[in-house]
Amino acid sequence: AFEGRIENFAVRRLRSGEEPRRTALDESEEDDEKPAQGLERSDSDTFFLILIPTLLILLFFLVVLALILWYKLLSNRAAVQVVDPAGVPAATLGASPPSGASAGVAPGAPPESTILMNALPKPQPPAEITYPPWWTAKPPLETSELVPVSSSIRRAVQELMNATWKGTVTRDRMRAPGARPQVARFEVVQVSRNENLKLWREYVKKRGIVSEKLTGDEILSGVLTACARPELGATDTSANEFLLWHGTKPSACTSICTQDFLLKLAGSHRGTLYGHGLYFAESVSKADEYADDDKEGVYKGLYAMLLCRVALGRSLYTDEESPDGARLRAACTGPNAEYDSVLGDREKARGTYREFVVYDGAQAYPEYVVIYRREDGEERPDTIEV
């Protein structure tokens, strides 16, 4: 603050074009305004300093993502290009590669170094699934169909029933509800072929496995159903494959043909003399002891039997009267199993029938559904087990 008295003070008007005289107070006021303007420029610079790095980071991630997609695309193309340049077709189930050819390379193929993307392992194509030549409908993989057979196949089934019939009655028949020992013969009413490619593929795969362990001196002979006519389909002797009977009831046939046998129910109908497994018979009379009729419906009063294709492989023979079922089953199951099936010779032990048992559902394919009726006779049976 100024204190005192000013003398000789005069006010003068500015001339035209003359600027006012600047004082120290005016300069200090201008200096106070400069920081405010500088602050405004500082906010703008901060915004760009944040925006630009953010855009650069986003661009970096986009480039990385594009490189990953490009690498995957190249990998997929490489997998497609890894093919046999000689065009060798996929192997069928049960077939072996031609002599002199390795897997996926045919004789005369170009050197291995010329195969595209040779550094990558070759993907194994799925084996081609072939239908048996005697099938007619040949449905797709995930479906099944019970196909009515021709009259010649129906006659072949009737002939096989007649040829494998025996007049021996066991306690299993006598235990059945309403059992009568004087059954004379069986008359075929209807035959259907089960064409289920999924179950067939599993069976053929298992048949190939059991055949690898089988030697020539282990081939079974004298099986009654070996007389089956060719119309029913050829059997593979290298796997000890036979058509065998399995008694059931009409209402259960569809479930078995679509879903295969249920091992957890094995033996629930008559017993498990040789352990929990799937029981088959070479004699139609023995299989009939396990058959039952429907009490109502279209098949009321009729019985059912499955003519199954069974790969017995190495068969463990036993003629014991009281076999140890758990021991027999253990010899045919597990990673160290030495056998694939059991042949229980009750014909030798008790004068009745031989039975064949497998413990893996994949070893049996339910091929023919036979609906039949029993014909009673006045004559006495040949033998009755006591």
BELGI-V836231 format. One record per run of one state. SS is the DSSP state (h for helix, s for strand, l for the rest). FROM is the first residue (numbers start at 1). TO is the last residue. If there is no record, write none. Layout:
ss=SS from=FROM to=TO
ss=SS from=FROM to=TO
This chain:
ss=l from=1 to=23
ss=h from=24 to=81
ss=l from=82 to=91
ss=s from=92 to=92
ss=l from=93 to=101
ss=s from=102 to=102
ss=l from=103 to=104
ss=s from=105 to=105
ss=l from=106 to=111
ss=h from=112 to=114
ss=l from=115 to=127
ss=s from=128 to=128
ss=l from=129 to=143
ss=s from=144 to=148
ss=l from=149 to=150
ss=h from=151 to=163
ss=l from=164 to=167
ss=s from=168 to=169
ss=l from=170 to=170
ss=h from=171 to=175
ss=l from=176 to=182
ss=s from=183 to=196
ss=h from=197 to=213
ss=l from=214 to=215
ss=h from=216 to=218
ss=l from=219 to=223
ss=h from=224 to=227
ss=l from=228 to=229
ss=h from=230 to=232
ss=l from=233 to=236
ss=h from=237 to=239
ss=l from=240 to=240
ss=s from=241 to=248
ss=l from=249 to=249
ss=h from=250 to=259
ss=l from=260 to=262
ss=h from=263 to=265
ss=l from=266 to=277
ss=s from=278 to=281
ss=l from=282 to=283
ss=h from=284 to=288
ss=l from=289 to=292
ss=s from=293 to=294
ss=l from=295 to=299
ss=s from=300 to=300
ss=l from=301 to=302
ss=s from=303 to=311
ss=l from=312 to=314
ss=s from=315 to=318
ss=l from=319 to=324
ss=h from=325 to=332
ss=l from=333 to=340
ss=s from=341 to=345
ss=h from=346 to=350
ss=l from=351 to=353
ss=s from=354 to=358
ss=l from=359 to=360
ss=h from=361 to=363
ss=s from=364 to=376
ss=l from=377 to=382
ss=s from=383 to=384
ss=l from=385 to=386
